[in-house]
Amino acid sequence: MTISLTSVRLPDFGILGERPHVPAEIYDARVRAAYDKAGCDWLAVYADREHFGNIAFLTGFEPRFEEAFLLLGPNNKRVLLTGNESESYAPLARLSGLTVLLSQTLSLMAQDRSRFPRFSDRLGDAGIKAGDTIGLVGWKYLEPFEDEASETAYFVPAVYVQAFQRAVGPSGRLRDATHILMHPENGVAVTVDADQIAAFEWAATRSSLATWRIVSGVQEGDSEFDAVSRMGYAGDPLNVHTMFASASKGETVIGLRSATGRKLKRGDGVTTAIGHWGGLSSRAGLFDVANDEFLAIAKGYFQGLISWYETAAIGVEGGTLHETVVSTLAKSKLGPALNPGHLGGYEEWTHSPVRPGSNDRIRSGMHFQVDVIPTPIAVGWALNCEDAVVFADAPLRSQIEVKHPSTFKRIAARRDFMKNVIGVELRADILPLSSTPLYFAPFWLKSDNILVRDR
């Protein structure tokens, strides 16, 4: 495989219209599927400001400032428990038949608790009673090898766990049910439908173009703040904080940090990432016009990215994809710092079938971050090219084309670009959501020079 640096202008893949919305009937179907799969009297889904993906997937609502619970019970009972501030925000939920109950324990400290001060009382008001079985969904779960009692290891604050246990009493049962939603192959929330894909594509387009405005617009003499200001932020909900970092050779580039007033200098390692609900894009490289040593490493990394895109497909085991990327990077004495690819969406990282030896298979509807972070890289350098894709079989692709033709048209144009310009042979079921699809400029001061595979 021969990789070269070539001048290629980023195409316009199509103008975005209004943001697509997920219909209420989709949320209804998701809730029914999750409740039926749980096989208990109640399914209780926890959320807070950082860990909101599950409740957003099920209802279209996510708590702001505080915590919340979605309670799904017998006879299609649907109850949303919120604190003081999210009570007025709850009407944005798109799940039909939803009852909102104020539970002021969920509120921030010092706020009024005089109306409904006891969380356990609100559980009773919702309909939970002694003897009931409850599946509790936290924001992640333990694997059996991590704890001998993983079924009762809840990633939910202990105060709420205790309240649920008291509510069902000794004759009831509480167990962890997070895997019902988040299992990396079979979780209800790890696959999405045509409407959600259209909404995520809209967001991923905006986040990728915002990232590219930073990379292509940065100038000598800029501070990091100056560089990030060019993203053109328009108020989209974020799934990560906005990242930008730079450092001189010999100093560590701390990729997760936010921008500062540091002035950029030639030869600096630079990295940035913008994430909206539906896709994060990240680019990292050198703040320079050329560097032969760095370019050689970047080409090896790019080969690893190509191996990801040309191996990943519906039905492929995560362990196979992991081994392919690892072995390709190893030819350039590189390796992935974390999992080479993971599930995302409302939250930037939920789980991943891509693990050493994993038998979990990629399924139609899975939303992925192609997140291959190479290591080791010389101190003071940075290297990354991350974008969002979704996997869709023929029926799902057909649904997208019929229901969201402009979305489908943009995706098709990106696929053509990746094949005909970048030289990557995508399987039919990989749909690039980013408008910078594998468009990677290792040198930010010459951002229209990107890596391509020679034919």
Secondary structure, 3 states (H helix, E strand, C coil): CCEEEEECCCCCCCCCCCCCCCCHHHHHHHHHHHHHHHCCCEEEEEECCCCCHHHHHHHCCCCCCCCEEEEEEHHHEEEEEECHHHHCCHHHCCCCCCEEEECHHHCCCCCCCCCCCCHHHHHHHHCCCCCCEEEEECCCCCCHHHCCCHHHCCCCCHHHHHHHHHHHCCCCEEEECHHHHHCCCCCHHHECCHHHHHHHHHHHHHHHHHHHHHHHHCCCCCEHHHHHHCCCCCCCCECCCCEEEEECCCCCCCCCCCCCCCECCCCEEEEEEEEECCEEEEEEEEECCCCHHHHHHHHHHHHHHHHHHHHCCCCCEHHHHHHHHHHHHHCCCCEECCCCCEECCCCCCCCCCCCCCCCCECCCCEEEEECCCEECCCCCCCCEEEEEEEECCHHHHHHHHHHCHHHHHHHHHHHHHHHHHHCCCCCCCEEECCCCCCCCCCEHHHCCEEEEECC
